[in-house]
Amino acid sequence: MNAEHRPLLQRPRPVLPVPPWPRQRPQVSFIVCTRDRMAVLEACIGSIQAACLAHPAFAAELVVVDNGSRDGTAGYLSALAGRSAIPLTAISEPRPGLAAARNAGLARARGRVLVFVDDDCRLERGYLVDLERHYASGEKWLIRGGRVEIGDARDLPFTIKRCDKRERLTQAIHPGGFVLGCNMTMHRDVAARIGPFDERFGAGGALRSAEDTDYLVRAMLAGIPVEYVPDMTIFHHHGRRDRKAVDRLHRDYHFGNGALCLKHFRRAPWLLRHFYWAVRAALRELAGGPRFDSDLKLSHWPIVLMNLAGAAKLTLLVLAGRPDRQARLAQETTEAKAEAGAR
């Protein structure tokens, strides 16, 4: 069952606000979702404001979604909205999960171009110059992501994208990480066509991750290209400096990817090919073959095991509609076994 073919919420809201807008409609909307990370959020907002002030001809707004913070974020945003250098709209979205927060941001964004930035990221000062140049061509029917660099040299080189060439996503490339959700842009008409994020996916959701990857797959199925460009740079201050944190995120990513593979197996069977390649690489690793990431010492086996666990979790969610006690027990047992094997 595809989430985009059934309502995700009991009271569905429009994906994007409908006109008429105020007289000065922004050309770009930055959408930032946050939860209990006021310290990094302040730096993120500061970098967006600096980039906008460096290129004031490209009118911008900032939409910040507070996803249930308890650290004073709501008060900080309320005070900041009155003195922000660019228009700032603060939204409270109590339903947990990054996908729900992204959808809340979509419902309030008014810009022609939408930019998703994570709260632990900072924009390069010339970001808007690159963004305007890419969208000046008039080609709007695509999703475009930019470069993601490490923001702090003490952090491990994970959740980054440093490719130096412009390229487009094909079925031969796994969509996970091709364009990172922390630096993902699209025209508002693209978001209107694809629809809301699947709220089962993403951090804080039942499937932990891959809400951005699911969006890329749905774009491809709708005939919308996905492009990576080596500029439009942000710096990711993710703060993961030990193997335990990276291993956990590695497992969560592939948990979501397994659910993604099952969700789209009829319309995007090529995702199964990537699972087969992961199994083959894992078997070769047993015979002394290369690891998934030799620098971080990440194995292929968590990919295989967590893919299976994620697919099982999605199956339970679909069958149960909402997890009851028996379904929760079964899925927790499945996840525990898979994660024990992944370690």
Buried (B, 14 or more C-beta within 10 A) or exposed (E): EEBBEEEBEEEEEEBBBEEEEEEEBBBBBBBBBBBBBBEBBBBBBEBBBBBBEBBEEBBBBBBBBBBBBEBEBBEBBEEBBEEBBBBBBBBEBEBBBBBBBBBBBBBBBBBBBBBBBBBBBBBBBBBBBBBBEBBEEEEBBBBBBBBBBBBEEEBBBBBBBEEEEEEEBEEEBBBBBBBBBBBBBBBBEBBEBBBBBBBBBBBBBBBBBBBBBBBBBBBBBEEBBBBBBBBBBBBBBBBBEEEEBBBBBBBBBBBBBBBBBBBBBEEBEBBEEBBEEBBEBBEEBEEEEEBBBEEBEBBBBBBBBBBBBBBBBBBBBBEBEEBEEEBEEBBEEBBEBBBEBBE
